[in-house]
Amino acid sequence: MDIHEDIKNILDKQIKIQKCIPTTDDIVKDSALFEIKNKQISFTSHASIREHEGLYMRCRMFEKACSQFNINNLKFLFFPHDNTWSYKNNEHYTLAFCKKRHQNFITSPNMHILEPRLDISLNITKDDIPLEQKIKTSIFVGGPQGSQRGDYIYNLSGNETHVGVLTNLPIVSIEYQLKYLFQINIDGHSMSYDRLYWQMDSNSVPVYLNRDKTNVQLHDELILPNKHYIESTTKTWLETCKDLVDSPSLKNISDNGQKFIKDHFKNEPQFVSNSILYYILLTMESQQSVL
């Protein structure tokens, strides 16, 4: 499996500290127990998941993703929710798309890159206009999750330079967003799933506002402020932008982001991400076989 060495090192450390094979007694709110037995996969979910269509569909999607691999026998807990902050640290084999830094969970590639969503976005960024031709201001387009996004849109009241659109519908295309020099990223319930990645792959410059570094996704552990994106806040960005708009560092940040995406996803994010998931499952299976 062609997995980036940095990603492999992160996963190996996360998997190594798992000590206990979970059972149905370990299922808690917003979690499900996945079991692969004789290559057949199934999951048992908490009532909170069965009552939430979105979480249940994520479990079904993850079940489908895991079923494509030649895994014989394995058990693990899975948290499909965006936010795991309320869950206690544990040593059970547990996967999540996003976790808090103190938690022992294993970070799986998230659902947007296990499915072809990021592949589609990266195909769009291939036809991006040069950085020098972009509108010298910023744009944010995202759903209404969390309070920070709404706060930022409120800060734009009366501003005729920067663009902010809060919507749960795909009414503003990536092609349109790429007209702008600065691409704003603001976390919702937790970290964004694929927005930062296509922003980094573009000729624009990603701007991460109020990044909560206690949240952890797999690749984001390696993405560095002011190397791969500009770090700022919802309160200071409008002023900071004025000082940066003609900075020669912008091209370097854009180039660094493109290199990161190429190195880690090789223009095939779905294939690479599924390879990573296979590595996680295979390594867990090997480790559980000797417990």
N, C-alpha and C positions, 0 to 999 in steps of 0.2 A: 504494500500500500504506500503510495507516494504522499506522505503527510509531512508538512513542514516540521522541522526539528523542534522549533520553539513550541508549537502546538502539542507535539508528542510529549515534550517534557512537562508541560502544564498538566496534561491528562494523566501521565504516569504518576505524578505526585498526588493528584486528586484520588486516583483509584487505589493507590497503595495504602492510604489511610482508612479505607473502608474495611470494617472488621466483622460485621454481622450480616447474615443473609436475612432479609426481612420476611415477615409473615403477614397474614391478614390482621393480626393484632397490632401491627405497626401502621396501619392505614389511618391517617388523620385528615382533617378538613383540607379540601382542595388537593388531595393526593390520590394516587391509584397504585395498586400493586400489579406489576407486570410479571408474568411467568411464561417462560419458554420451556416446554417439556417435550422431549422427543421431536424437536424442531417445530412444534405447534405453539403458537403464541396466543395468549389471552390476557385480559386484565380485569381486576376487581376494583371498582372505584368507590370512594366515599359518597355518601348521599349528596353532598354539596356539589359534586361534579355531575351527578345524574340530574340534578335540578338546574344545572347551568348549561344550556345548549352549547355555548362557545367552548367551555372547558371540556365537555364530553367529546366534541368534534376534534379538539386537539389531541385527546387521548386516542381517538380512532385514527387520526392521521399518523400519530407516532407509532401506533400498533402496525399500521401498514408499512411505514418506513423500516421498522425493525424486522418485519416478517420476510424481507427480501434476502436476508443473510443466512448463511449456513451455520446457525447457532443451535446447539443441541439442548442444553439445559442451563437455565439462568433465571434468577429472580432479582428484581430491583423495584424501588419506589420511584414514582415519576410525579413531579409537580408541574402541571400544565399552566398554572397561573403566572401572570407577569411578575407578581410580587410575592416573595417568600419571606419577607422580613419577620413575620410573626412566628415562624417555626423555629423550634429549638435546634441547636446543633446536635448532630447524631453521628453514629458510626455505621449506620445501615447503608447498604448500597443504594444510592439515591441520585437520580438525574434531574436536572432542571435546565431550562433555557437561560434563566437568569437567577442569580442568588445574591445574598449579602456576603460580604467578604469573609466574615467569621464562620460562615456555614461550611460544613464538610461536603456539600453536594458536588457532584461531577457536572461540569457545564457541557451540555450537548449543543451542537450547532442548532440554531433556532429554526422554527418551522418555515420562515420565509426563505431560508437558504437550503433547507432540505427539500423544499418544493422549488419549482422553476421561477419563482417570483424575482429573485435577484438576477438570474440569467437574463430575464426579459429586460430588466432595468439596465444591465450592463450593455446589452445590445443597443439601447438608446444612446448611452453615453459615448459610444463609438463614433457617432456623428456629431459630437459636440463642437461648437464654434470655439476658436482660440480664446484664451483668457483675455487677450488685449482687446477683443471685440465685444466683451460683455458689458452690460449696464452696470455702472459703478455704484451699486447699492446692494441691499440684501433682500432675500425672500424667505419666508417661512410658510410651509403648507403642511398641515397635520390635523389629526383628529382631536376631539375635545377631552382626551384622557388627561387626568391630573389637573392641578391648579396652575402650574407654572406657564403653560401655554396660553391660557386665558389671561393671565397677568401680563404676559408679553404683548398680546394683541391689544390689551387695554392701554399699555404704554405707548402704542402707536397712534392713539387718538390724536387727530389733528396733524399727523405726520404725512407729508405728501411725497416722501422720498423712498422709504422702506415699505415692503409689501408683507402683509401677514394675512393668512387665510386659515380659519379654523373650520374644518368640515370633516364629516365622517364619510363623505362621498368623493370618488376620484374625479373631481371636476376641474382640477388644475393639473395638466399633464407635466411629466418630467421634462419633456421638450421645452415647454414654456418656462419652467423653473430654471432651466440651464441658460437662459438668456442673462441671468444675473450673476454678478461676480461672486457674491457671498451667499452660501447656502446654509441657512440656519437649521440647527438640530436642537430640539428641546425634548427631554424625556417626558413620557406620559406617566403611566403607572410605575414603570421602571425604565429600562433602557430601550431605545428604538431597535427594531429587529434588523432592518436592512437599509434604512435611509442613509446612515452615515457611510455605508460601504459604496453605494452608487455615487454619493457626493464626492467621496475620495477618488473614485474612478474618473470623475469628470475633469474638465479643464477649469472648473470653478474652485473656490476655496471654501471648505467646510468650516462652519463656526459652531462650536458646541457651547450652549449657554447653560450655566448652572449644573454642569456635569456632577453627578453624585458618584464619587469614586468609591463609595462603599458598595455600589452595585457592580456585579461582575458578570460579564458574558465572556464566551470563550476567546474570540479574537480581540475583543476590546481590551484585554489585558496587555496587549502589545502595541496599542495605538496611543501615541504620545502627544500631549498638548504642545502646540507651537512647532511641531514637526510634521504631524499628519493633519492637524486641524488647529484653528485659532480658538483659544480658550477665553471665554468672557462670561458676562452675566446679563440677565434680562434687564437689569437696572443701568448697566454701564455701556452696553453694546452700541447704542446710537451715537454716543460720544467717541467711543474707541474707534468706531468705523471711520470717522473723519481722519484720524491719524494714520490709518492703515491703507486707505483706498489706493494710494500710489506707491506703496512700499515694495521694494524689489524682492522682499522675502516671500511675497505671495506666490510667485512662480515656483520657488523651492518647495513650499508647502504643498502646492498642487502636484508637483512632480513626485514628491515623497509619497503622497497618497496613492497615486497611480501605481507606483512601484510596489507598494504594500499589497494592493489588490491583485496585481499580476503575480507576485511571489506566492501569495496564499491561496488564491482561487484559480489561477491559471486559465482564466476565461471560461471556466466550467464550474461555477460555484456549487451547483446542485450535485454534480459528480464528486467533487472534492469533499463536500460536506457529508455526503452519504458514506464516503470512504472513512471519514473521521468517526462517524457513528458506528460503522462496522468495527473499527479498531477499538472503540470503547467497549462494545458488547463482547468482542472476542477476548479482550484483556480481562474484563470482569469474569467471564466464564472460566478462563484459565485460573484466576485467583480463587474463585469460589470452589473449584474442583478439589482443592487441597484443604479446604476448611473442614 
